[in-house]
Amino acid sequence: MNIKEQLIRVNPYSRPGTKIRPTKVIVHYVGNPGSTAQNNRDYFDNLATT
């Protein structure tokens, strides 16, 4: 399996850029049938330009 890191760009709508120290990993169900992790990542990244 290849793992690619594709961080969402810092923007005021979905990623404020605040430094944090994560202590847990959470799996989140997005409730969007047929979508992929890439689709969800791209949606939140595109909030920076829309």
C-alpha angles and dihedrals in degrees: 000000000000116000118204122193109220109170120193112248116254109263137148094251107054111359118033094184095236112159113242137172106226116215100176142033118227127195110215126197108216097195094224108130114218096014125122134216087256091053091052093045091050092049093055093041091052091056085079091069104032 
